[in-house]
Amino acid sequence: MKPTSNNIAGVILAGLWLTSATVVRAATTATLDFLQGTPGSELTIGNLVFYNFSLPAQTPFTVDLSHITVEAYQDAGTLDYGIRFDSADWHISGASASYDMTFGFNVRTDDGRALIEDDTLLITGSSNAGYFRVIEDITNTDGLLAHGDAYVDLPGSGTHNADHMTFAPQSDISINKDFSMGTFTDPGGQETVSEISQIFSQVPESGSSTLLMLGGLGLLARRQRA
């Protein structure tokens, strides 16, 4: 596919609690500098745990990681859990401007009763005479599970061109992103990204599904005897 297109650390630190000598949990929100620079840091929402945030590589300029907010949240429409990255600094303007950032993290289920089976990737922002794009690889210990991208190359604003990927249900996955913006030759070109987000849906683990089915059969049998 063609390439088309503060700091809240004080608040977070006040709400942190230690679960062990090596794991630091923040409720649902932290800045990327904290998550990347604090060993064992995690964000949690429901039964999902986001962890192992990598140090981003950025070019040709660097966005301050303390200006990138990361939030674990529940989608209001699907009720699935997700994660989003927000920044007011993802902006370029002028002819032939560009920005690229690669980063990653892991997500796992912590209750042993559900497995992650898909990922919906979205970009929110505005595009004019250029493009922005997120390319994403999802892997586990055996290798690549899914590859996809979300992109925008049309003037306008809002959430654009969502990408949906499905894969064999997993309890723990690694996600690596390559986020890029660019303008073409128009000196009035401008690209702004306010949010990169993704939502994960889950299925019950097979053992849990079997227990639920057996429980339902037992209830039916009791009703028939009655």
C-alpha positions in Angstrom: 0.0 0.0 0.0 1.5 3.4 -0.9 2.6 5.7 1.8 -0.1 8.3 1.8 -0.8 9.4 4.4 1.9 18.7 31.1 3.7 16.2 31.9 1.3 14.4 34.4 4.0 12.4 36.1 3.2 14.1 39.5 -0.4 13.0 39.3 0.6 9.5 38.3 3.2 9.1 40.9 0.7 10.1 43.6 -1.6 7.2 42.5 1.1 4.5 42.1 1.1 1.4 44.3 3.7 -1.3 44.5 2.6 -4.9 43.8 6.1 -6.4 44.2 9.7 -5.3 44.2 9.7 -5.3 40.4 6.2 -4.3 39.3 4.9 -0.8 39.4 1.2 -0.3 38.5 -0.4 2.9 37.4 -4.2 3.0 37.4 -4.9 3.6 33.8 -2.8 6.6 32.6 0.8 7.7 32.5 3.2 9.5 30.3 5.4 7.5 27.9 8.6 8.7 29.6 7.5 7.2 32.9 6.3 3.9 31.3 9.5 3.5 29.2 11.9 4.6 31.9 10.4 2.8 35.0 11.3 -0.9 35.1 8.2 -3.0 35.7 5.7 -0.2 34.9 2.3 -1.3 33.7 -1.1 0.1 32.8 -4.2 -2.0 33.5 -7.8 -1.9 32.4 -10.2 -4.7 33.2 -8.3 -7.9 32.7 -5.7 -6.4 30.3 -2.2 -5.5 31.3 0.0 -3.2 29.1 3.7 -3.4 29.8 7.2 -3.5 28.4 7.0 -0.1 26.7 10.1 0.4 24.4 12.1 3.5 24.0 10.8 5.2 20.8 13.2 6.0 17.9 12.3 9.3 16.3 13.5 11.2 13.2 14.2 14.0 12.1 13.1 15.7 15.3 12.2 14.4 18.8 8.9 14.7 20.6 9.4 14.9 24.4 8.1 11.6 25.8 6.6 13.4 28.7 4.3 15.1 26.2 2.9 11.7 25.1 0.1 10.5 27.3 -0.8 6.8 27.3 -4.2 5.7 28.6 -5.7 2.2 29.0 -9.5 2.6 28.5 -12.8 0.8 27.8 -14.4 1.6 24.4 -17.8 3.1 24.9 -19.3 1.4 21.9 -17.9 -2.2 22.0 -17.1 -2.2 25.8 -13.8 -3.8 24.8 -10.5 -2.7 26.4 -7.9 -0.7 24.5 -4.9 1.7 24.7 -4.4 5.1 23.2 -1.4 7.5 22.8 -2.1 11.2 22.8 0.2 14.2 22.1 -0.2 17.8 21.1 3.3 17.7 19.6 2.6 15.4 16.6 2.4 18.2 14.0 4.4 19.1 10.9 3.8 21.9 8.3 5.3 23.2 5.1 6.6 21.5 2.0 8.4 18.1 2.2 8.2 17.9 6.0 8.3 14.6 7.8 8.3 12.8 11.1 8.7 9.1 12.0 8.5 7.3 15.3 8.8 3.5 16.0 7.8 2.1 19.4 6.2 -0.9 21.0 4.7 -2.6 24.0 3.2 -5.9 25.2 -0.4 -6.7 26.2 -1.6 -9.7 28.1 -4.7 -11.0 29.9 -4.2 -11.4 33.6 -7.2 -13.6 34.7 -6.6 -16.8 32.6 -10.2 -16.8 31.5 -9.9 -15.0 28.1 -7.6 -14.6 25.1 -7.0 -11.7 22.8 -8.2 -12.4 19.3 -8.2 -9.2 17.3 -7.0 -5.6 17.2 -8.6 -2.5 15.7 -6.1 0.3 15.0 -7.2 3.9 14.5 -5.6 7.3 13.9 -7.3 10.6 14.9 -6.1 13.9 13.4 -6.2 16.3 10.5 -4.5 15.9 7.1 -3.9 18.5 4.3 -1.6 18.0 1.3 0.2 15.0 3.0 -0.4 11.8 4.9 0.0 10.1 8.2 0.2 6.4 8.7 0.7 3.7 11.3 2.1 0.3 10.3 1.8 -2.4 13.0 3.2 -5.9 13.5 1.7 -8.2 16.1 3.8 -11.1 17.3 4.1 -13.8 20.0 7.0 -16.0 20.9 6.4 -18.1 17.7 6.6 -15.1 15.4 4.3 -12.8 13.3 0.6 -13.1 14.0 -0.8 -10.2 12.0 0.4 -7.1 10.0 -1.7 -4.1 9.0 -1.8 -0.3 8.8 -4.1 2.6 9.2 -3.5 5.7 7.1 -4.9 9.0 5.9 -4.1 11.0 2.7 -7.2 13.1 2.4 -8.0 16.6 3.7 -10.2 16.7 6.7 -10.2 15.7 10.3 -11.5 13.0 12.6 -10.8 9.3 12.8 -9.8 7.8 9.5 -9.2 4.4 7.8 -9.3 2.0 10.7 -7.4 -1.2 10.3 -8.8 -4.5 11.8 -6.6 -7.5 12.3 -7.6 -11.0 13.6 -5.4 -13.8 14.7 -5.4 -17.0 16.7 -6.4 -16.2 20.3 -3.4 -15.3 22.5 -2.8 -14.6 26.1 0.2 -12.3 25.5 1.2 -10.4 22.4 3.9 -8.0 21.4 2.9 -4.9 19.3 5.4 -2.8 17.3 4.4 0.3 15.5 6.0 2.6 12.8 4.1 5.9 12.9 5.0 8.4 10.1 3.7 11.7 8.8 4.8 13.6 5.7 3.8 16.5 3.5 4.2 16.8 -0.3 5.4 19.8 -2.2 2.6 22.2 -1.2 4.1 24.8 1.2 0.6 25.0 2.9 0.7 21.3 3.8 0.0 20.4 7.4 -0.4 17.1 9.2 -1.5 16.7 12.8 -2.1 13.5 14.8 -3.8 13.9 18.1 -4.4 10.2 19.0 -3.3 6.7 18.0 -5.5 4.0 19.5 -6.3 0.4 19.3 -9.1 -1.8 20.8 -8.8 -5.5 21.6 -11.6 -8.0 21.7 -11.4 -11.3 23.5 -12.8 -14.8 23.5 -13.1 -17.2 26.5 -10.3 -19.6 27.0 -11.3 -23.1 25.8 -11.2 -24.6 29.3 -13.4 -21.8 30.6 -15.8 -22.3 27.7 -16.1 -26.0 28.6 -16.8 -25.2 32.2 -19.5 -22.7 31.2 -21.1 -25.3 28.9 -21.0 -28.0 31.5 -22.5 -25.6 34.1 -25.3 -24.8 31.7 -26.0 -28.5 31.0 -26.1 -29.2 34.7 -28.6 -26.4 35.3 -30.8 -27.7 32.4 -30.7 -31.2 33.9 -31.8 -29.9 37.3 -34.7 -28.0 35.7 -35.8 -31.1 33.8 -35.8 -33.2 37.0 -37.8 -30.6 38.8 
